[in-house]
Amino acid sequence: MAPKSFFLVSLCSIIFFHGCLAQIEQQQVWGGQQQPQQQRQRQSRQESECRIENIQALEPTRTIQSEAGVTERWDENEEQLQCAGVAVTRHVIQPRGLLLPEFVNAPKLIYVVQGRGIQGVSIPGCPTTYQSFQQLIEGRSSQGQQSRYRDEHQKIRHLRQGDIAALPTGISHWFYNDGETPLVLVRLLDTSNAQNQLDQRPRRFYLAGNPQQQGQTTFERSRQTEEERSGNNIFSGFDVEMLAEAFGVSTETARSLQSLNDNRGNIVRVENGLRVIRPPRREEEEDREQRETRYNGFEETLCAARLVHNIADPVRADVYSPLGGRISSLNSQKLPILSYLQLSAERGVLYRNAIMVPHWNLNAHSIIYVTRGNGRIQIVGNYERPVFDGQVREGQILTVPQNFAVVKQAGSQGLEWVAFKTNDNAMISPLVGRISTLRAMPEDVLMNSYRISRDEARRLKFNREEMVVFAPSRSGSQQEQRWASA
């Protein structure tokens, strides 16, 4: 009996070890242990593309009207977006509007600018944990009560203003507006990411509808890119008979999958409201709050991965000044899936005339989307003049390349933004303030570098005690008028 017992114990130990190893390997791949490879690929793709000497605040260049909303796209051929290797889209979804299922060729971050809704994500191989069933009462001669599922699907996530949703490459997803006001989403697609093995063009693969055909003239279609002209969903390219056989449905149903005569666009109206299985909103949000505050970094797996985090809640601000504003960051320490996506985000709120300290991004490009208000931004590279010096307003985007210095000052309406960053742990280096680069230097280095006195060097180091957000000075209103006239 002893050899047999020893064999069983050994076998169980081997199985347990390999099970743990598989789990660790899954978490390493999901958790971003391939960072050096991703960074090298991003660098090799961009070596010949970041020669920016002039940056502009950009508006959307293309608008696509659908039955229940509008899709707006920024021109991905813009030099600053090509440098950062990203594409940006904005969706405005009307109440009871459904953004049809799709997947894309690169990871992306989605910021909820306004409204509320629900998001569905279909992760291959994961169970359908949301189930609805009814009890069928059988005769006494049978086994008693039996359950039959009426519907089942993967997890549904509630979204609200200020949420960031993270989506890996090739994962299908959809959005629905279950509120009473428009749901506004801004989406950044990181086409230079190593997970994209096609090219740097954004490629959207639709699972339903006929998204690009709504309201387009022949002239408009001729100006579109190759990707934009591919209007039908992926089923439209298959043979109808083969589709019918694969799904086990009629050819009429197979033709419906192809949506050849569907002119509703990529946002369609659900007349009687969308019926899905989901817990009450309050219960789901309380569960999310608990997971975000108690997460210990050990239980994250692919199917249970947290994909949504709110970045606009003032209570979660990383930097706060009662007179200046607040800054909140979202990185892979707070949302672990970001280490796999190699992306992060920043949410900034500056009160009237307040300043975010001049700084540069150490390890990431930053794509700023202005969510509210107005202000002035200066971006300085290694050129004789600023690459950008101008006013920005709500709805515009602006790219700050890696290592370019930037300073922001709010206007009369304040300034709010969300910044998408191309590193999962993006870092900044302030030029002024308590944690600044100059404050970390010896006085003599400053004296000899700038040919100034010791008193002047000390003032450079210690005049500002704030961290990142500076309250407006007494002359702030005069400076605002001077900037407005610049």
C-alpha positions in Angstrom: 0.0 0.0 0.0 2.9 2.4 0.8 4.3 2.5 -2.8 0.7 3.0 -4.2 0.1 5.8 -1.7 3.4 7.4 -2.6 2.6 7.2 -6.3 -0.8 8.9 -5.8 0.7 11.7 -3.7 3.4 12.3 -6.3 0.9 12.3 -9.1 -1.3 14.9 -7.3 1.7 17.0 -6.6 2.7 17.0 -10.3 -0.9 17.9 -11.4 -1.1 20.7 -8.8 2.3 22.1 -9.8 1.5 22.1 -13.5 -2.0 23.7 -12.8 -0.4 26.5 -10.8 2.3 26.9 -13.5 -0.4 27.2 -16.2 -2.3 29.8 -14.1 0.9 31.8 -13.6 1.7 31.6 -17.3 -1.8 32.8 -18.2 -1.5 35.7 -15.8 1.9 36.6 -17.1 0.7 36.8 -20.7 -2.6 38.5 -19.6 -0.7 40.7 -17.2 1.8 42.2 -19.6 5.1 40.3 -19.2 5.6 40.8 -22.9 6.2 44.6 -22.3 9.8 44.8 -23.7 8.7 43.1 -27.0 5.7 45.3 -27.3 7.8 48.4 -26.7 10.4 47.4 -29.2 7.7 46.8 -31.9 6.1 50.1 -31.1 9.5 51.9 -31.4 10.4 50.2 -34.7 7.1 51.2 -36.2 7.5 54.8 -35.2 11.2 55.6 -35.8 10.5 57.2 -39.1 7.1 58.7 -38.2 7.6 61.1 -35.3 9.1 64.1 -37.0 6.6 66.6 -35.6 7.3 70.3 -35.9 3.8 71.5 -35.9 0.8 70.2 -33.9 -2.8 71.4 -34.2 -6.0 70.9 -32.1 -8.0 68.5 -34.2 -11.7 68.2 -34.9 -13.4 65.1 -36.3 -13.2 65.0 -40.1 -15.8 62.4 -40.9 -19.4 62.0 -39.6 -21.5 58.9 -40.2 -25.2 59.3 -39.4 -27.0 56.1 -38.3 -30.6 55.4 -37.3 -30.0 56.0 -33.6 -26.8 58.0 -33.4 -23.8 59.5 -34.9 -20.2 58.2 -35.4 -17.4 60.8 -35.8 -13.8 60.0 -36.7 -10.6 61.9 -36.6 -8.4 61.5 -39.7 -5.9 58.8 -38.8 -3.5 60.2 -41.5 -2.9 63.3 -39.4 0.9 63.4 -38.7 0.5 63.6 -34.9 -1.9 60.6 -34.7 0.5 58.6 -37.0 3.3 59.5 -34.7 1.4 58.2 -31.6 0.1 55.2 -33.6 -3.5 55.7 -32.7 -6.9 56.3 -34.1 -9.8 58.2 -32.3 -13.5 57.8 -32.8 -16.5 59.4 -31.0 -20.0 57.8 -30.8 -23.1 59.6 -29.8 -25.8 57.0 -29.1 -29.3 58.1 -28.6 -31.6 56.6 -25.9 -32.5 53.0 -26.8 -29.7 53.0 -29.4 -27.6 49.9 -29.9 -24.0 50.2 -31.2 -23.8 47.0 -33.2 -21.3 44.2 -32.3 -17.8 44.6 -33.8 -14.1 43.8 -33.1 -11.0 45.6 -34.1 -7.3 44.9 -34.9 -5.8 46.6 -31.9 -6.5 47.2 -28.2 -8.5 50.2 -27.2 -9.7 52.4 -24.3 -13.2 53.9 -24.2 -14.1 56.9 -22.1 -17.7 57.6 -21.2 -18.0 61.4 -21.7 -21.7 61.6 -21.0 -24.7 59.4 -20.1 -25.0 55.8 -19.0 -25.4 52.5 -20.7 -24.4 48.8 -20.8 -21.6 47.0 -22.5 -21.4 43.5 -23.7 -18.1 41.8 -24.2 -17.7 38.3 -25.7 -14.4 36.6 -24.6 -13.7 33.3 -26.5 -13.7 30.2 -24.2 -15.4 32.0 -21.3 -18.6 30.7 -19.8 -22.0 32.3 -20.2 -22.5 33.1 -16.6 -25.7 35.2 -17.0 -28.6 32.8 -17.3 -32.3 33.0 -17.3 -34.4 29.8 -16.8 -38.0 28.7 -16.2 -39.1 25.7 -14.2 -41.0 22.9 -16.1 -43.2 20.8 -13.8 -43.0 17.2 -15.0 -45.2 14.3 -14.0 -44.6 12.4 -10.8 -43.1 9.5 -12.8 -40.3 11.7 -14.1 -37.4 13.1 -12.1 -39.4 16.0 -10.8 -38.6 19.6 -11.6 -36.3 20.3 -14.5 -34.7 23.6 -15.6 -34.7 24.9 -19.2 -32.7 28.0 -20.1 -34.6 30.7 -21.9 -31.4 32.7 -22.6 -27.8 32.9 -21.5 -24.9 35.1 -22.3 -21.6 36.5 -20.9 -21.4 39.2 -18.3 -23.1 42.6 -18.9 -21.3 45.6 -17.5 -23.0 48.9 -16.5 -21.3 52.1 -17.7 -21.6 55.6 -16.3 -20.0 59.0 -16.9 -16.3 59.0 -16.2 -15.8 55.2 -16.8 -12.8 53.9 -18.7 -13.5 50.6 -20.5 -10.5 48.5 -21.7 -10.8 46.1 -24.5 -8.1 43.7 -25.9 -7.5 43.1 -29.6 -10.1 41.0 -31.5 -12.7 40.9 -28.7 -16.2 41.5 -29.9 -18.3 44.0 -28.0 -21.4 46.2 -28.2 -22.9 49.1 -26.3 -26.5 50.1 -25.5 -27.9 53.3 -24.2 -30.4 52.4 -21.4 -30.5 56.0 -20.1 -32.6 59.0 -21.1 -29.9 61.2 -22.4 -27.3 60.6 -25.3 -24.5 58.3 -24.4 -21.2 59.8 -25.7 -18.2 57.5 -26.0 -14.6 58.5 -27.1 -12.6 55.5 -28.2 -8.8 55.3 -28.7 -7.5 52.5 -30.9 -3.8 51.8 -30.4 -2.8 50.6 -33.9 0.9 50.6 -33.1 0.5 48.0 -30.4 2.3 44.7 -30.8 -1.1 42.9 -30.6 -1.9 44.4 -34.0 -0.1 42.2 -36.5 -1.7 43.7 -39.6 -0.8 47.3 -40.3 -1.3 50.6 -38.6 -4.6 51.3 -40.3 -7.6 50.9 -38.0 -9.6 47.9 -39.2 -13.1 47.4 -37.9 -14.8 44.1 -38.4 -18.5 44.3 -38.0 -20.6 41.3 -36.8 -23.9 42.8 -37.8 -25.5 45.6 -39.9 -24.3 47.5 -42.9 -22.6 50.3 -41.1 -20.9 52.4 -43.8 -23.6 52.7 -46.3 -26.1 54.9 -44.5 -26.5 58.3 -46.1 -23.4 58.2 -48.4 -23.1 59.5 -51.9 -21.0 58.0 -54.6 -18.6 60.9 -54.2 -18.3 60.4 -50.5 -17.5 56.7 -50.9 -14.8 57.5 -53.5 -13.0 59.6 -50.8 -13.1 56.8 -48.2 -10.1 54.6 -47.3 -10.2 50.9 -48.3 -11.3 50.0 -44.8 -14.1 52.5 -44.8 -15.5 51.2 -48.1 -15.8 47.7 -46.7 -19.3 48.5 -45.4 -20.9 45.1 -44.9 -20.3 42.8 -41.9 -18.1 39.8 -42.1 -20.9 37.4 -42.8 -21.6 39.2 -46.1 -18.6 37.6 -47.7 -19.6 34.0 -47.0 -21.7 31.8 -49.3 -25.3 31.8 -48.0 -25.7 28.0 -48.3 -22.5 27.5 -46.3 -23.6 29.9 -43.6 -27.0 28.2 -43.4 -25.3 24.8 -43.0 -22.8 26.1 -40.5 -25.4 27.6 -38.2 -28.1 25.0 -38.9 -30.6 27.6 -40.0 -32.6 28.4 -43.1 -31.1 30.3 -46.0 -33.4 33.2 -45.2 -31.9 33.5 -41.7 -28.4 33.3 -43.2 -29.3 36.2 -45.5 -30.4 38.2 -42.5 -27.0 37.7 -41.0 -25.4 39.3 -44.1 -27.6 42.4 -43.6 -27.3 43.4 -47.3 -30.4 45.6 -47.4 -30.0 47.0 -43.9 -29.7 50.8 -44.1 -29.8 51.6 -40.4 -26.1 52.2 -40.0 -23.9 51.0 -37.1 -26.2 52.4 -34.3 -29.7 51.0 -34.5 -32.8 51.8 -32.5 -34.4 49.1 -30.2 -38.0 50.1 -30.2 -39.2 48.3 -27.1 -35.9 48.5 -25.2 -33.1 45.9 -25.0 -33.9 42.8 -22.9 -30.8 41.2 -21.4 -30.0 39.4 -18.2 -28.3 41.6 -15.7 -28.3 42.4 -12.0 -29.8 45.6 -10.7 -27.6 48.6 -11.5 -27.1 49.5 -7.9 -26.1 46.0 -6.9 -23.6 45.7 -9.9 -22.0 49.1 -9.1 -21.6 48.2 -5.4 -19.9 44.9 -6.4 -17.6 46.9 -8.8 -16.7 49.3 -6.0 -15.8 46.4 -3.7 -13.7 44.7 -6.3 -11.8 48.0 -7.2 -11.0 48.7 -3.5 -10.2 45.2 -2.4 -8.4 43.8 -5.4 -5.1 42.2 -4.4 -3.7 41.3 -7.8 -3.9 37.6 -7.3 -7.3 36.5 -8.5 -7.3 38.2 -12.0 -8.0 35.7 -14.8 -9.0 36.2 -18.4 -12.7 35.5 -17.9 -13.0 37.4 -14.7 -10.8 40.3 -15.7 -12.0 43.7 -14.6 -12.5 45.8 -17.8 -14.1 49.0 -16.4 -12.8 51.6 -13.9 -14.2 55.0 -13.1 -11.7 57.8 -13.4 -13.8 60.9 -12.8 -14.9 60.3 -9.2 -13.3 63.2 -7.2 -12.8 61.0 -4.1 -10.3 58.9 -6.1 -8.2 61.9 -7.2 -4.4 61.3 -6.9 -3.6 65.0 -6.8 -6.0 67.6 -5.4 -5.8 71.4 -4.8 -8.9 73.1 -3.3 -8.1 76.2 -5.5 -6.5 74.5 -8.5 -8.2 71.3 -9.4 -7.4 67.6 -9.4 -5.6 64.9 -11.4 -6.6 61.2 -11.5 -4.5 58.5 -13.1 -5.5 55.0 -14.2 -2.7 52.5 -14.8 -2.1 48.8 -14.5 -1.7 49.0 -10.8 -5.4 50.0 -10.5 -6.7 48.1 -13.6 -4.4 45.1 -14.2 -5.6 44.4 -17.7 -3.9 47.6 -18.8 -0.5 45.9 -18.5 -1.6 43.6 -21.2 -2.9 46.4 -23.4 0.1 48.7 -22.6 -2.2 51.6 -22.2 -3.2 54.0 -19.4 -5.3 57.1 -18.9 -5.4 60.4 -17.0 -8.3 62.6 -16.0 -7.7 66.3 -15.3 -9.9 69.0 -13.9 -8.5 72.6 -13.7 -10.5 75.4 -12.1 -10.6 78.8 -13.7 -7.1 80.1 -14.5 -5.4 77.2 -12.7 -2.3 75.6 -14.2 -1.1 72.0 -14.5 2.7 72.2 -13.9 5.0 72.2 -17.0 6.1 68.6 -17.4 7.0 65.9 -20.0 5.9 62.3 -20.4 8.8 60.0 -19.7 7.6 56.8 -21.4 4.4 57.5 -23.4 2.6 59.6 -26.0 -0.4 61.4 -24.5 -3.5 62.0 -26.6 -5.7 64.6 -24.9 -9.4 64.8 -25.4 -11.0 68.0 -24.0 -14.3 67.0 -22.3 -15.3 70.4 -21.0 -14.3 74.1 -20.9 -11.5 75.8 -22.6 -7.9 76.8 -22.0 -4.4 77.3 -23.4 -1.8 74.6 -24.0 1.8 75.0 -25.0 3.8 72.0 -26.3 7.6 72.4 -26.7 9.9 69.9 -28.4 13.6 70.1 -29.3 12.9 72.9 -31.8 13.4 76.7 -31.7 9.7 77.4 -31.2 6.7 75.6 -29.7 5.1 72.9 -31.8 1.7 74.1 -30.4 0.7 77.2 -28.6 -3.0 77.9 -28.7 -6.5 77.6 -27.3 -8.3 74.3 -27.0 -12.0 73.7 -26.4 -14.5 70.9 -25.7 -14.5 68.1 -28.3 -11.0 68.6 -29.6 -8.0 66.3 -29.4 -4.3 67.1 -29.1 -1.3 64.8 -29.1 1.7 65.4 -26.8 4.6 63.2 -28.1 6.8 61.4 -25.7 9.4 63.7 -24.0 7.8 66.9 -25.4 7.2 69.4 -22.6 3.6 70.6 -22.1 1.8 73.2 -19.8 -1.9 73.6 -19.5 -3.8 76.6 -18.1 -7.6 76.7 -17.8 -9.7 79.5 -19.2 -12.7 81.3 -17.9 -14.8 78.1 -18.0 -12.2 75.8 -16.4 -10.6 73.0 -18.3 -11.3 69.3 -18.1 -9.8 66.5 -20.2 -9.1 62.8 -20.4 -5.7 61.8 -21.8 -5.0 58.3 -23.2 -1.3 57.2 -22.8 0.6 54.6 -24.7 2.2 52.9 -21.7 0.5 51.0 -18.9 2.4 52.9 -16.3 2.9 56.3 -17.9 5.0 58.7 -15.9 5.5 62.4 -15.9 8.5 64.6 -14.9 7.5 68.0 -13.6 9.7 71.0 -14.3 8.4 73.1 -11.4 7.2 72.4 -7.8 8.0 70.2 -4.9 8.8 67.0 -6.9 10.3 68.8 -9.9 13.5 68.0 -11.8 15.0 71.4 -10.9 14.3 70.9 -7.2 16.2 67.6 -7.3 19.4 69.4 -8.6 22.0 71.0 -6.4 22.1 74.8 -6.2 25.5 75.0 -7.8 24.3 73.1 -10.8 21.5 75.6 -11.4 23.8 78.6 -10.8 26.3 77.4 -13.4 23.8 76.1 -15.8 21.7 79.3 -16.0 24.4 81.8 -14.9 22.3 83.0 -11.9 23.0 83.9 -8.3 22.5 81.5 -5.4 19.4 83.4 -4.3 17.9 83.1 -7.7 18.7 79.4 -7.8 17.0 78.9 -4.4 13.9 80.7 -5.6 13.8 78.4 -8.7 13.9 75.4 -6.4 11.6 76.5 -3.6 9.2 79.2 -4.7 6.5 76.7 -5.6 5.5 74.2 -2.9 2.6 72.6 -4.9 2.9 69.2 -6.5 1.2 69.1 -9.9 -1.7 71.5 -9.9 -1.1 75.2 -9.2 -3.8 77.6 -8.0 -4.2 80.7 -10.1 -2.2 83.8 -9.2 -3.7 87.2 -8.5 -2.8 88.2 -12.0 -4.5 85.2 -13.5 -7.3 87.2 -15.1 -4.8 89.5 -16.8 -2.9 86.6 -18.0 -6.0 85.0 -19.3 -6.8 88.1 -21.3 -3.3 88.2 -22.7 -3.5 84.5 -23.7 -6.9 85.0 -25.3 -5.5 87.8 -27.5 -2.4 85.8 -28.5 
